[in-house]
Amino acid sequence: MRIRHLMAAAALLLLQACGGGDDDDDKSSTVAKYQTLSGEAPLVIGHRGASGELPEHTLASYERAIARGADYIEPDLVLTQDGVMIARHEPMLGGTTDVATKFPDRKTTKMVDGVSTEDWFASDFTLAEIKTLRAKQSRSGRSTAYDGLYDIPTLAEVINLALTEGAKAGRSVGIYPEIKHSTFHKGLFGANVFEDKLVATLHPIYGNTAAAPVFIQSFEVSNLQYLNTQTQIRLVQLVDADDVNADGSMSLVAPYRQPYDFVVAGDTRLFSDLLTSTGLDFVKTYADAVGPWKPYLVKTVNDNVDRNGDGVVNLNDRRVDGSTGVIEMAHAKGLLVHTWTFRNDASGYGFADPQAEMAYYMKLGVDGLFTDFPGTGVAALKGL
């Protein structure tokens, strides 16, 4: 009965997402002003929930994101020792939970994407043990007032929250799960076990359809290629880099240089190669969207000018030279473009005002953006 109830709720939300319900009337009357692939308003995606306000990947953070108006919430996923999908940004738990206090002797070293990493790993803990942990703020400079209040949710709990809160709000609230470190998990649990678990969870609730209010994302490629044979749910190829050079070009240093499954397979293509015309044609064979780090989309240059007059030249002062052409090229090939991550409390390349930064990318035509502060993203959209 529970699955039937969830399927009924999902069907209602799908109707809303595809044009049913009053909420879409406002969007349909203003589609001409959006340069998105569909002409509809770009999505505001709650990055790890409303992680700028509350500890990331907690039900409280996701609920806050929904309250702020996010269209989608993003649960990054890793596997526990007993194979349960939980919402954590990385397989490592040390930076986001109190695991060091509760399990001081469980620290270990594992290879993650070719990097020797010493930490506490979710795969060494059962779900019952994970549920004894409490989340904490992971970014310096943000409030720690909520540390220790919230537990670590499973994907099932995140889905239930999205359906329940969406129904309360009378609108669709989608989920945007990311498969974290597929190759790492493959080494622990076997090939495609993670991907199969995800599909087996999503299909009974949302259906095997591209109309589902779901996107599945990954920085790796082969797992998305596999998923393309298993589901019609939309897939997103993430594209990373480690920094931006002074001239606006992308810096690519391992482990942000290539998809890690490319490294393992001996494939020499870089992340940046996936955003060329040939690369986008390749991505189109298995995915519905690209998710580039935002500097791939807007060229900025460090010309040592203090544009905001604060006496310091930093990332905010970079000269903005407009679109790199990636958005336009991806759209021409029928690919959506979702970019990340926008934060009120971090420098934006060429932008001191986070709302203005998000509005700039929206005006260029991004189909969605990830932000730690969904309320600011909604405000940017309303101001267009």
C-alpha positions as CSV (number, residue, x, y, z in Angstrom):
1,M,0.0,0.0,0.0
2,R,2.8,2.4,0.7
3,I,4.3,2.0,-2.8
4,R,0.8,2.5,-4.3
5,H,0.4,5.7,-2.3
6,L,3.7,7.0,-3.3
7,M,3.0,6.2,-7.0
8,A,-0.3,8.1,-6.8
9,A,1.4,11.1,-5.3
10,A,4.2,10.9,-7.9
11,A,1.6,10.8,-10.7
12,L,0.0,14.0,-9.4
13,L,3.4,15.7,-9.2
14,L,4.2,14.5,-12.7
15,L,1.0,16.1,-14.0
16,Q,2.0,19.4,-12.3
17,A,5.6,19.2,-13.7
18,C,4.3,18.6,-17.2
19,G,1.9,21.6,-17.2
20,G,-1.0,20.7,-15.0
21,G,-2.0,22.9,-12.0
22,D,-2.1,26.6,-11.4
23,D,1.6,27.1,-10.7
24,D,2.6,26.6,-14.3
25,D,0.2,29.3,-15.5
26,D,2.6,32.0,-14.4
27,K,5.5,30.3,-16.2
28,S,3.7,29.8,-19.4
29,S,2.8,33.5,-19.7
30,T,6.4,34.5,-19.6
31,V,8.2,31.8,-21.6
32,A,9.4,34.3,-24.2
33,K,11.9,35.9,-21.9
34,Y,13.8,32.7,-21.1
35,Q,16.6,31.4,-23.3
36,T,16.4,27.9,-22.0
37,L,16.2,24.8,-24.2
38,S,12.4,24.5,-23.6
39,G,11.7,28.2,-23.2
40,E,10.4,27.5,-19.7
41,A,11.8,29.1,-16.6
42,P,15.2,27.7,-15.4
43,L,15.2,25.3,-12.4
44,V,16.4,26.4,-9.0
45,I,18.1,23.3,-7.5
46,G,18.7,23.2,-3.7
47,H,22.4,22.2,-3.5
48,R,22.5,19.6,-0.7
49,G,19.3,21.2,0.3
50,A,19.5,24.8,1.7
51,S,23.0,24.0,2.8
52,G,23.9,27.7,3.2
53,E,21.4,27.8,6.1
54,L,21.5,24.4,7.7
55,P,23.9,21.4,7.7
56,E,24.0,19.8,4.3
57,H,22.1,16.7,3.3
58,T,19.8,16.6,6.2
59,L,16.0,16.5,6.1
60,A,15.9,19.9,7.7
61,S,18.1,21.3,4.9
62,Y,16.0,19.8,2.2
63,E,12.8,21.0,3.8
64,R,14.2,24.5,4.1
65,A,15.1,24.4,0.4
66,I,11.5,23.4,-0.5
67,A,10.2,26.2,1.7
68,R,12.5,28.7,-0.1
69,G,11.0,27.6,-3.4
70,A,13.5,25.2,-4.9
71,D,12.2,23.2,-7.8
72,Y,14.5,20.2,-7.0
73,I,16.5,19.1,-4.0
74,E,19.9,17.3,-4.5
75,P,20.8,14.2,-2.4
76,D,24.4,13.1,-3.1
77,L,24.4,9.4,-2.5
78,V,26.9,6.9,-1.0
79,L,26.5,3.3,0.2
80,T,26.6,2.0,3.7
81,Q,28.3,-1.3,4.6
82,D,24.9,-3.0,4.3
83,G,24.2,-1.4,0.9
84,V,21.8,1.3,1.8
85,M,21.8,4.6,-0.1
86,I,22.3,7.6,2.2
87,A,22.7,11.3,1.6
88,R,26.3,12.4,2.0
89,H,28.5,14.5,-0.2
90,E,31.4,12.0,-0.1
91,P,32.0,8.4,1.1
92,M,34.0,10.1,3.9
93,L,32.1,11.1,7.0
94,G,34.6,13.0,9.0
95,G,33.9,16.5,7.7
96,T,30.1,16.4,7.9
97,T,29.3,14.3,11.0
98,D,30.4,13.7,14.6
99,V,31.8,10.2,13.6
100,A,35.2,11.1,15.0
101,T,33.7,11.4,18.5
102,K,31.5,8.4,18.4
103,F,33.7,6.0,16.5
104,P,37.3,7.2,17.1
105,D,38.8,3.8,16.3
106,R,37.1,3.3,12.9
107,K,39.3,5.7,11.0
108,T,41.0,4.1,8.0
109,T,42.7,4.8,4.7
110,K,41.2,4.1,1.3
111,M,42.0,5.1,-2.3
112,V,39.3,7.5,-3.6
113,D,39.7,8.4,-7.3
114,G,43.4,7.7,-7.1
115,V,44.0,9.7,-3.9
116,S,45.0,8.0,-0.6
117,T,42.4,9.3,1.8
118,E,42.4,8.8,5.6
119,D,38.9,9.2,7.1
120,W,35.8,7.4,8.3
121,F,34.0,5.8,5.4
122,A,30.3,5.2,5.1
123,S,31.0,1.8,3.6
124,D,32.5,0.7,6.9
125,F,29.3,1.4,8.9
126,T,25.9,-0.2,8.9
127,L,22.8,1.9,8.5
128,A,22.1,1.4,12.2
129,E,25.5,2.8,13.1
130,I,25.1,5.7,10.6
131,K,21.8,6.6,12.2
132,T,23.6,7.2,15.5
133,L,25.6,10.0,13.9
134,R,24.6,13.7,13.8
135,A,25.4,16.2,11.0
136,K,27.5,19.2,11.4
137,Q,28.4,22.3,9.3
138,S,31.0,21.4,6.8
139,R,32.0,24.9,5.5
140,S,34.0,27.4,7.6
141,G,32.3,30.7,8.2
142,R,28.8,29.2,8.4
143,S,26.8,28.9,11.6
144,T,27.5,25.8,13.7
145,A,24.3,26.4,15.8
146,Y,22.6,23.4,14.3
147,D,25.4,21.0,14.7
148,G,24.4,17.8,16.4
149,L,20.6,18.2,15.8
150,Y,20.0,16.2,12.7
151,D,20.7,12.6,11.6
152,I,21.8,11.2,8.2
153,P,18.8,10.5,5.9
154,T,18.4,7.6,3.5
155,L,17.4,8.2,-0.1
156,A,14.0,6.7,0.7
157,E,13.5,9.4,3.4
158,V,14.5,12.2,1.0
159,I,12.0,10.9,-1.6
160,N,9.3,10.7,1.0
161,L,10.1,14.3,2.1
162,A,10.0,15.6,-1.5
163,L,6.6,14.0,-2.1
164,T,5.1,15.0,1.2
165,E,6.3,18.6,1.1
166,G,5.5,19.0,-2.5
167,A,1.9,17.8,-1.9
168,K,1.6,20.3,1.0
169,A,2.9,23.1,-1.2
170,G,0.7,22.0,-4.2
171,R,3.6,21.8,-6.6
172,S,6.1,19.3,-7.9
173,V,9.3,19.0,-5.9
174,G,11.8,16.9,-7.8
175,I,14.9,15.1,-6.7
176,Y,18.3,15.3,-8.3
177,P,20.4,12.4,-6.9
178,E,24.2,12.2,-7.6
179,I,26.0,8.8,-7.7
180,K,29.2,9.7,-5.9
181,H,32.4,7.9,-6.9
182,S,30.9,5.1,-8.9
183,T,34.3,3.4,-9.5
184,F,35.1,3.5,-5.8
185,H,31.8,1.8,-5.0
186,K,32.2,-0.6,-7.8
187,G,35.4,-1.8,-6.1
188,L,33.5,-2.4,-2.8
189,F,30.2,-3.8,-4.0
190,G,30.6,-4.9,-7.6
191,A,29.8,-3.5,-11.0
192,N,26.6,-1.6,-11.4
193,V,25.3,-2.5,-7.9
194,F,24.9,1.1,-6.9
195,E,23.2,2.0,-10.2
196,D,20.9,-0.9,-10.0
197,K,19.9,0.0,-6.5
198,L,19.1,3.5,-7.5
199,V,16.9,2.5,-10.5
200,A,15.1,-0.2,-8.4
201,T,14.3,2.6,-5.9
202,L,13.2,5.2,-8.3
203,H,11.1,3.3,-10.9
204,P,8.3,2.0,-8.5
205,I,7.8,5.6,-7.2
206,Y,8.4,7.8,-10.3
207,G,8.0,5.4,-13.2
208,N,10.5,4.6,-15.9
209,T,9.9,7.8,-17.8
210,A,11.8,10.9,-18.9
211,A,8.8,12.9,-17.6
212,A,9.7,12.0,-14.0
213,P,10.7,14.9,-11.8
214,V,14.1,13.3,-11.4
215,F,17.6,13.8,-12.8
216,I,20.5,11.4,-12.1
217,Q,23.9,13.0,-12.2
218,S,27.5,11.7,-12.1
219,F,31.0,13.0,-12.8
220,E,31.8,9.6,-14.3
221,V,30.7,8.4,-17.7
222,S,30.5,4.6,-17.9
223,N,27.9,4.5,-15.1
224,L,25.7,6.9,-17.0
225,Q,26.1,4.9,-20.2
226,Y,25.0,1.8,-18.2
227,L,22.0,3.7,-16.7
228,N,21.0,4.8,-20.2
229,T,20.3,1.1,-20.9
230,Q,18.3,0.7,-17.7
231,T,16.1,3.7,-17.4
232,Q,14.3,6.5,-19.2
233,I,14.9,8.9,-16.3
234,R,17.0,11.9,-17.4
235,L,20.7,11.6,-17.0
236,V,23.3,14.4,-16.4
237,Q,27.0,14.4,-17.2
238,L,28.8,16.6,-14.7
239,V,31.9,18.4,-15.8
240,D,34.6,19.4,-13.3
241,A,37.8,21.4,-13.1
242,D,40.0,22.5,-10.3
243,D,40.4,26.3,-10.9
244,V,40.3,29.1,-13.4
245,N,43.4,30.6,-14.9
246,A,44.0,34.3,-15.0
247,D,43.1,34.5,-18.7
248,G,39.8,32.7,-18.1
249,S,40.8,29.3,-19.3
250,M,40.2,26.2,-17.2
251,S,42.8,24.7,-15.0
252,L,42.6,20.9,-15.0
253,V,44.6,19.1,-12.3
254,A,44.0,15.6,-11.0
255,P,41.6,14.4,-9.6
256,Y,39.6,17.1,-11.3
257,R,41.3,16.6,-14.6
258,Q,39.2,13.7,-16.0
259,P,36.3,11.4,-15.1
260,Y,37.9,8.8,-12.9
261,D,36.6,5.9,-15.0
262,F,38.4,7.5,-17.9
263,V,41.6,7.4,-15.8
264,V,41.1,3.7,-15.0
265,A,40.3,2.8,-18.6
266,G,43.3,4.7,-20.0
267,D,41.0,7.2,-21.9
268,T,43.0,10.4,-22.3
269,R,40.0,12.8,-22.7
270,L,39.7,15.6,-20.2
271,F,36.6,17.0,-18.6
272,S,36.9,20.0,-20.9
273,D,36.8,17.7,-24.0
274,L,33.3,16.8,-23.1
275,L,32.2,20.4,-23.7
276,T,33.6,20.6,-27.3
277,S,31.3,20.0,-30.2
278,T,32.6,16.4,-30.5
279,G,32.4,15.9,-26.8
280,L,28.8,17.1,-26.6
281,D,27.8,14.8,-29.4
282,F,29.4,12.0,-27.4
283,V,27.5,13.0,-24.2
284,K,24.2,13.2,-26.2
285,T,24.5,9.4,-27.0
286,Y,23.8,8.6,-23.3
287,A,22.7,11.7,-21.4
288,D,20.1,14.4,-21.5
289,A,22.0,17.2,-20.0
290,V,25.5,18.5,-19.1
291,G,26.3,19.9,-15.7
292,P,29.4,22.1,-16.1
293,W,31.1,24.0,-13.3
294,K,29.9,27.6,-13.9
295,P,33.3,29.0,-15.1
296,Y,33.0,26.8,-18.2
297,L,30.0,28.9,-19.3
298,V,31.1,32.5,-18.7
299,K,34.5,33.7,-19.5
300,T,36.1,35.9,-16.9
301,V,39.6,37.5,-16.9
302,N,41.8,38.7,-14.1
303,D,43.1,42.0,-15.3
304,N,43.9,43.3,-11.8
305,V,41.2,46.0,-11.7
306,D,39.4,46.7,-8.4
307,R,35.9,46.9,-10.0
308,N,33.9,47.1,-6.8
309,G,36.2,49.6,-5.2
310,D,36.8,47.7,-1.9
311,G,40.6,48.1,-2.1
312,V,41.1,44.4,-2.8
313,V,41.4,42.6,-6.2
314,N,39.8,39.1,-5.9
315,L,37.6,36.7,-7.8
316,N,34.7,39.1,-7.6
317,D,36.6,41.7,-9.6
318,R,37.3,39.6,-12.7
319,R,36.2,41.1,-16.0
320,V,33.2,39.3,-17.3
321,D,33.5,38.7,-21.1
322,G,30.2,36.9,-21.7
323,S,29.2,33.4,-22.7
324,T,31.9,30.9,-23.8
325,G,29.4,29.5,-26.3
326,V,28.9,26.2,-24.4
327,I,25.3,26.9,-23.5
328,E,24.4,27.7,-27.0
329,M,26.2,24.8,-28.5
330,A,24.7,22.3,-26.0
331,H,21.2,23.6,-26.7
332,A,21.8,23.3,-30.5
333,K,22.4,19.6,-29.8
334,G,19.3,19.2,-27.7
335,L,21.1,19.0,-24.3
336,L,20.0,20.8,-21.2
337,V,22.6,22.8,-19.2
338,H,22.5,22.8,-15.4
339,T,25.4,24.6,-13.7
340,W,26.8,24.8,-10.2
341,T,27.4,26.1,-7.5
342,F,26.1,29.5,-6.5
343,R,26.7,30.7,-2.9
344,N,25.8,33.9,-1.1
345,D,28.9,33.6,1.1
346,A,31.6,32.8,-1.5
347,S,33.2,34.7,-4.3
348,G,31.5,34.5,-7.6
349,Y,33.9,34.7,-10.6
350,G,33.3,38.3,-11.8
351,F,30.3,38.9,-9.5
352,A,30.2,40.4,-6.0
353,D,26.4,40.1,-5.8
354,P,25.2,36.5,-5.7
355,Q,21.7,37.3,-6.9
356,A,23.0,39.3,-9.8
357,E,25.4,36.4,-10.6
358,M,22.6,33.9,-10.8
359,A,20.4,36.2,-12.8
360,Y,23.3,36.7,-15.3
361,Y,23.6,32.9,-15.9
362,M,19.8,32.6,-16.1
363,K,19.7,35.3,-18.8
364,L,22.3,33.5,-20.8
365,G,19.9,30.5,-20.9
366,V,21.0,27.9,-18.4
367,D,18.2,25.4,-17.8
368,G,18.9,25.1,-14.1
369,L,21.4,26.1,-11.4
370,F,22.5,24.6,-8.1
371,T,22.7,26.9,-5.2
372,D,23.3,26.6,-1.4
373,F,20.8,29.4,-1.0
374,P,17.6,28.5,-3.0
375,G,15.8,31.6,-1.8
376,T,18.4,33.8,-3.6
377,G,18.0,31.7,-6.7
378,V,14.2,32.2,-6.6
379,A,14.6,35.9,-6.1
380,A,17.0,36.1,-9.1
381,L,14.4,34.3,-11.3
382,K,11.6,36.6,-10.2
383,G,13.7,39.6,-11.0
384,L,14.3,38.7,-14.6
